[in-house]
Amino acid sequence: MSKPPRLTLPSVARAYRLSTARGVFAVHEAGEAVRGTALLVPGFTGSKEDFVGLLEPLATAGYRVVAVDGRGQYESPGPRDEAAYELPELARDVLAQAAALGGGPLHLVGHSLGGLIARAAVLRDAAPFASLTLLSSGPAAITEVQQARTKLLVAGLEALRDDMPALWAAMRSQDPQDAVPDSPEMAEFLRERWLATVPEQLITTGRVLIAEPDRVEELAAVPLPKLVLSGTVDYAWPVPLMDDMAVRLSAARVVVEGAEHSPNAENPQVTAGALASFWESALQR
């Protein structure tokens, strides 16, 4: 489960609802599009808050940065219908968000599951985008160990979708005894985010992580600058697997020291610098 580095928005950012042709989405936005705009798509069980550490440094670098809650995710509404959260539907949402953000260079960033969603959007229509960054996101399904864990979670959601507080309590009871405790504010945020997310969104996107096929060859054929960015360790997709994916994509590759599955939260300054450098180079091609 991703955790934001902090919960307070920087002074340069604001929270609002972005209206699109496919509905309204909760977003955090910062900066002016001097050099372009970045659309940031969060991962499984995550939210726009996971990118809060990137907002100020990217805004300072000259970018309009928009982090979004997907449909049914935290503060964005969504139906109690599993079909509404299948990957093609989420890809169409990203394209609608891109259209609503207007013209100019638009850089797409997807974290973890968000990388699979961003990939699906680009494979559907790459025209709106100036580049694609896959952030801690791999070529296909997550590792077998993580598949097993996710299958258990999906089964729990299927059984307890109408009692999300009970499932949350059961999940937290499995936390390691030596885990560093969250602050009261962070613990309350994580619980609130879980309870606000539509269970069918979690069920369907969990199945995506378990069963997504390798689509790297298709993506490699899309003439769009690409970056594969990760931490030094990753439990969902091993770092060597992402190294290989970058080669297959002819993509730029950055490994962020001091970070694991969420470089955006664990080392946001270095991650922001790597993104800004890549975006500048992408526009020079």
TAGINOR-V750029 format. One record per residue. PHI is phi in radians with two decimals (999 if undefined). Layout:
((PHI) (PHI))
This chain:
((999) (-1.28) (-2.27) (-1.11) (-1.20) (-2.79) (-1.94) (-1.58) (-1.20) (-1.15) (-1.09) (-1.44) (-1.92) (-2.51) (-1.87) (-2.79) (-1.85) (-1.60) (-1.52) (-2.33) (-1.18) (-2.04) (2.06) (-1.84) (-2.23) (-1.32) (-2.39) (-1.96) (-2.29) (-2.54) (1.47) (-2.01) (-1.42) (-1.17) (-1.89) (2.53) (-2.15) (-2.13) (-1.89) (-1.94) (-1.94) (-1.40) (-1.75) (-1.09) (1.12) (-1.70) (-2.95) (-1.00) (-1.08) (-1.11) (-1.80) (-1.05) (-1.25) (-1.56) (-1.07) (-1.17) (-1.10) (-1.29) (-1.11) (-1.09) (-1.36) (1.83) (-1.99) (-1.45) (-2.05) (-2.22) (-1.77) (-2.19) (-1.52) (-1.18) (-1.03) (1.28) (-1.91) (0.91) (-1.66) (-1.68) (-1.25) (-2.91) (-1.38) (-1.53) (-2.49) (-1.01) (-1.08) (-1.20) (-1.98) (-1.18) (-0.97) (-1.04) (-1.17) (-1.18) (-1.13) (-1.09) (-1.07) (-1.07) (-1.14) (-1.18) (-1.10) (-1.04) (-1.11) (-1.24) (-1.39) (1.55) (-1.40) (1.59) (-1.02) (-2.15) (-1.77) (-1.78) (-2.22) (-2.14) (-1.70) (1.01) (-0.92) (-1.03) (-1.18) (-1.17) (-1.16) (-1.08) (-1.04) (-1.09) (-1.14) (-1.14) (-1.17) (-1.31) (-2.84) (-1.52) (-0.98) (-1.24) (-1.95) (-1.63) (-2.89) (-2.31) (-2.02) (-1.72) (-1.79) (0.89) (-2.39) (-1.88) (-1.40) (-2.71) (-1.13) (-1.20) (-1.05) (-1.05) (-1.08) (-1.26) (-1.05) (-1.08) (-1.12) (-1.22) (-1.06) (-1.11) (-1.14) (-1.06) (-1.09) (-1.11) (-1.15) (-1.09) (-1.43) (-2.14) (-1.05) (-1.72) (-2.44) (-1.08) (-1.06) (-1.15) (-1.17) (-1.06) (-1.08) (-1.14) (-1.10) (-1.19) (-1.18) (-1.62) (-1.06) (-1.01) (-1.09) (-1.65) (-1.17) (-1.19) (-1.19) (-1.27) (-1.10) (-0.98) (-1.16) (-1.19) (-1.05) (-1.20) (-1.09) (-1.06) (-1.15) (-1.07) (-1.11) (-1.04) (-1.18) (-1.44) (-1.39) (-1.16) (-1.03) (-1.15) (-1.13) (-1.18) (-1.08) (-1.24) (-1.25) (-1.06) (-1.13) (-1.06) (-1.08) (-1.36) (-2.19) (-1.05) (-1.38) (-1.31) (-2.10) (-1.12) (-1.06) (-1.08) (-1.18) (-1.07) (-1.34) (-1.46) (-1.37) (-2.33) (-1.04) (-2.31) (-2.27) (-1.90) (-2.19) (-2.64) (-1.47) (-1.46) (-2.40) (-2.56) (-1.49) (-1.51) (-2.34) (-0.97) (-1.00) (-1.04) (-1.16) (-1.26) (-1.00) (-1.13) (-1.08) (-1.06) (-1.11) (-1.11) (-1.57) (0.94) (-1.73) (-1.15) (-2.38) (-2.30) (-1.99) (-1.63) (-1.16) (1.27) (-2.41) (-2.06) (-1.38) (-2.28) (-1.00) (-1.07) (-1.80) (-1.53) (-2.61) (-1.16) (-1.12) (-1.17) (-1.10) (-1.09) (-1.10) (-1.14) (-1.13) (-1.08) (-1.13) (-1.14) (-1.08) (-1.09) (-1.20) (-1.09) (-1.37) (-1.61) (-1.32))
